[in-house]
Every structure is written in C-alpha cells, then in structure tokens.
Amino acid sequence: MSAQAGAPGQGGTGAATGGFAGGGGLLGGMVAQGPAETFNVVRGDRLEGRVALVTGGSNGIGAGVARRLAERGAGIVLADIDDDAGKALADELDATFVHCDVSRLEDNEAAVATAVERYGRLDLAFLNAGIASGCGLGEDFDLRRYRLAMGVNLDGVVFGVHAAIPALLATGGGTIVATASMAGIVGIPSDPIYAANKHAVVGLVRSLGEDLQARGIRVQGLCPSFADTAILGEGKELLEQIGFPILDVRTVVDAFFRLLDSDGTGECWFVIPGREIEPFAFRRAPGPRG
Ligand SMILES: NC(=O)c1ccc[n+]([C@@H]2O[C@H](COP(=O)([O-])OP(=O)(O)OC[C@H]3O[C@@H](n4cnc5c(N)ncnc54)[C@H](O)[C@@H]3O)[C@@H](O)[C@H]2O)c1
C-alpha cells in the first residue's frame, strides 16, 4: 500500500493553529483559534490509502471495525494486549499488530509511531480498548481492579488522544473515535466504576470536540448498549434470561461507519437495538445567564 495515497491534507504543523496552549486553570487551554483551513476528511468511502489505529483491535468491536476498514483499503495497526488473537487477525487482514497496553502512555505512543513508520501517516484513531471492572464499591471493592479499569477505560483514551494528536496534525487532520458506552450516559448499578470511567470518556469527547475540530481533528464518541462480545462474560446469560436484546457486533460496526460519515464533532452516538442510531441530545445545562 502506498503510504501517501489519497492524502488530501495540508500536512505539517501548518494546520495546527489554536487551542491547547497549556497554562493553568480550567481555561488554560483556550486561546484564539487560527483561520479555518482545508483539512484531511476521513470518510467510510474514502479509506483507500488511509491509516487507522485500532486499540482493543484483537477481538469484538475493534476486530469488527478493523475488518471493515481493511475491506475498504485502509492500512491498520491493531493495538492490544491479546497478542495471539491480534497477530492472527493482522495476518488475515494484512495489517500490523503491536502489543499495546493502553493504560501505559508509552505503549500508546509506540503504537502511533508504528503506524507512522509502517504506513507513513495516521488518519484515524479508534480508541476502543475496554474492560469491565469486576468489582463494586462495597465489600467487593478491589483496588487493583479499580485502578486497572480506570487505567484501560479512561487513561487508555486520554493517552490515545495525546499520542495521536501530533500524528493526525502531521496528516493535516483526521478523526478520533472513542468507544464509550451507554454506561457513559446512564448509571449502571452492576458496575458503577465502569459507568464512571465511561461517563469520563463522554466528558472527554464533549470537551475536546470543538477545540480539536479547529485543528482539523474530529472527535466522536460511540456509545453502544450491550453487544455480543466477550466483555459481557456471564452477564450475557442473564441478559438472555430477562429477554434484554443484545446488539450484534455488525450493528455496532455499522454505527461506527455512520459516525465516521457524520459531519459532527464532540457528539456521543448511542447504539441501541431497534432504534436509529443518533447523537445523544444532552439536556441544555443551566448557566448563570439562564
Ligand atoms: N460489548 C458491549 O456490551 C459493550 C457495550 C458498550 C461499550 N463497549 C465497549 O466497547 C469496547 C470494546 O469492547 P468489546 O465489547 O469489543 O469487548 P472485547 O472484550 O471483545 O474486546 C476488548 C478488547 O480490548 C482488549 N484490551 C483489554 N485490556 C487492554 C489493554 N490494557 N490494552 C489494550 N487492549 C486491551 C482486549 O484484549 C480485547 O481485545 C470497550 O471499550 C467496551 O467497554 C462494549
């Protein structure tokens, strides 16, 4: 695959105007934005020659998205801790597998570097790795499991975004999709830690969307309801017993591509059996002026 094929972006850091100047306090990242430029737009029907990083790409939703991206001609880096499944899928798709624990900043940076070294660019970062916490906050609290779940589900997205930004800017922009969950929109009594870190991912997406768009990077959130993957564990049987509909992975992959083809940024798209997928309409919050 040609590393430069289908490269519409301006390239270089010329596109990198505005935002993220650092500084203290909640408003530290707000600086004047530069003029709008022509950015690299990543769409589902324009993936030939584009390059995607898929974290949690060895199994489940990540593997499903990777398969469809490969069908459409994208170069793919699968980043996961499941080496066996990841290497097998990489062989099948003529993709690249990199062992990556997303809870480690340096692993995220190395995964992005692999995309740039192997394919010459990065257009799309699908930050999707995730786990259930496996503990609650009562007697079943387990500090190690708590840290692990926050590390994978929240740090994994934070580090992934941080690692991907320079590479995406160098391509003239691109798209970041973070897998949150319906658990990022509603409370989940059976796993409050999972709900907390998924709410945090939703907050990240909503906070980053506008600012990064000014630099040519769209950030969108994918919020599936229960989907038929290994993460459900024994919960799958329970859901079946109570007749709760479970999404096919294919439906979530379809949703990913709908979201890729959307124009928005900072949105969190819900994927629920039997419903049209769409961005969740957060209620307007009260402010000091009304
Ligand atoms: N399946 C569902 O019901 C459901 C619903 C909503 C959201 N999600 C989210 O979808 C995403 C994908 O999960 P899935 O349903 O495909 O489950 P899955 O278990 O099939 O896939 C998760 C992948 O993440 C990988 N992973 C785990 N820890 C990792 C780490 N530290 N570093 C890198 N990779 C790691 C696993 O090896 C696996 O390949 C997760 O973020 C999950 O929270 C899933």
The ligand as an SDF file (V2000), in Angstrom:
LIG
                    3D

 44 48  0  0  0  0  0  0  0  0999 V2000
  -19.8410   -5.3720   24.3220 N   0  0  0  0  0  0  0  0  0  0  0  0
  -20.5680   -4.4900   24.9750 C   0  0  0  0  0  0  0  0  0  0  0  0
  -21.6320   -4.7970   25.5240 O   0  0  0  0  0  0  0  0  0  0  0  0
  -20.1180   -3.0700   25.0600 C   0  0  0  0  0  0  0  0  0  0  0  0
  -21.0850   -2.0760   25.2620 C   0  0  0  0  0  0  0  0  0  0  0  0
  -20.6750   -0.7650   25.3190 C   0  0  0  0  0  0  0  0  0  0  0  0
  -19.3540   -0.4450   25.1870 C   0  0  0  0  0  0  0  0  0  0  0  0
  -18.4370   -1.4220   24.9960 N   0  0  0  0  0  0  0  0  0  0  0  0
  -17.0510   -1.0460   24.8650 C   0  0  0  0  0  0  0  0  0  0  0  0
  -16.5810   -1.4810   23.6110 O   0  0  0  0  0  0  0  0  0  0  0  0
  -15.1680   -1.5720   23.6700 C   0  0  0  0  0  0  0  0  0  0  0  0
  -14.7260   -2.8630   23.0320 C   0  0  0  0  0  0  0  0  0  0  0  0
  -15.1550   -3.9400   23.8540 O   0  0  0  0  0  0  0  0  0  0  0  0
  -15.7700   -5.2660   23.2450 P   0  0  0  0  0  0  0  0  0  0  0  0
  -17.1910   -5.2660   23.5670 O   0  0  0  0  0  0  0  0  0  0  0  0
  -15.3550   -5.4330   21.8400 O   0  0  0  0  0  0  0  0  0  0  0  0
  -15.1020   -6.3580   24.2090 O   0  0  0  0  0  0  0  0  0  0  0  0
  -13.9280   -7.4100   23.9290 P   0  0  0  0  0  0  0  0  0  0  0  0
  -13.5890   -7.9530   25.2600 O   0  0  0  0  0  0  0  0  0  0  0  0
  -14.3290   -8.3360   22.8500 O   0  0  0  0  0  0  0  0  0  0  0  0
  -12.7450   -6.5250   23.3670 O   0  0  0  0  0  0  0  0  0  0  0  0
  -11.9680   -5.6910   24.1850 C   0  0  0  0  0  0  0  0  0  0  0  0
  -10.5490   -5.7170   23.6670 C   0  0  0  0  0  0  0  0  0  0  0  0
   -9.7560   -4.8380   24.4900 O   0  0  0  0  0  0  0  0  0  0  0  0
   -8.5370   -5.5060   24.7380 C   0  0  0  0  0  0  0  0  0  0  0  0
   -7.8980   -4.9840   25.9430 N   0  0  0  0  0  0  0  0  0  0  0  0
   -8.2030   -5.2240   27.2470 C   0  0  0  0  0  0  0  0  0  0  0  0
   -7.3440   -4.5990   28.0480 N   0  0  0  0  0  0  0  0  0  0  0  0
   -6.4650   -3.9490   27.2510 C   0  0  0  0  0  0  0  0  0  0  0  0
   -5.3400   -3.1070   27.4770 C   0  0  0  0  0  0  0  0  0  0  0  0
   -4.9210   -2.8580   28.7200 N   0  0  0  0  0  0  0  0  0  0  0  0
   -4.6930   -2.5920   26.4210 N   0  0  0  0  0  0  0  0  0  0  0  0
   -5.0910   -2.8740   25.1540 C   0  0  0  0  0  0  0  0  0  0  0  0
   -6.1340   -3.6520   24.8660 N   0  0  0  0  0  0  0  0  0  0  0  0
   -6.8230   -4.1800   25.8930 C   0  0  0  0  0  0  0  0  0  0  0  0
   -8.9040   -6.9760   24.8630 C   0  0  0  0  0  0  0  0  0  0  0  0
   -7.7760   -7.8200   24.7280 O   0  0  0  0  0  0  0  0  0  0  0  0
   -9.9160   -7.1120   23.7450 C   0  0  0  0  0  0  0  0  0  0  0  0
   -9.2850   -7.4190   22.5260 O   0  0  0  0  0  0  0  0  0  0  0  0
  -14.7860   -1.4220   25.1380 C   0  0  0  0  0  0  0  0  0  0  0  0
  -14.3410   -0.0930   25.3630 O   0  0  0  0  0  0  0  0  0  0  0  0
  -16.1000   -1.6560   25.8470 C   0  0  0  0  0  0  0  0  0  0  0  0
  -16.1320   -1.0260   27.1050 O   0  0  0  0  0  0  0  0  0  0  0  0
  -18.7910   -2.7250   24.9150 C   0  0  0  0  0  0  0  0  0  0  0  0
  1  2  1  0
  2  3  2  0
  2  4  1  0
  4  5  1  0
  4 44  2  0
  5  6  2  0
  6  7  1  0
  7  8  2  0
  8  9  1  0
  8 44  1  0
  9 10  1  0
  9 42  1  0
 10 11  1  0
 11 12  1  0
 11 40  1  0
 12 13  1  0
 13 14  1  0
 14 15  2  0
 14 16  1  0
 14 17  1  0
 17 18  1  0
 18 19  2  0
 18 20  1  0
 18 21  1  0
 21 22  1  0
 22 23  1  0
 23 24  1  0
 23 38  1  0
 24 25  1  0
 25 26  1  0
 25 36  1  0
 26 27  1  0
 26 35  1  0
 27 28  2  0
 28 29  1  0
 29 30  1  0
 29 35  2  0
 30 31  1  0
 30 32  2  0
 32 33  1  0
 33 34  2  0
 34 35  1  0
 36 37  1  0
 36 38  1  0
 38 39  1  0
 40 41  1  0
 40 42  1  0
 42 43  1  0
M  CHG  2   8   1  16  -1
M  END
$$$$
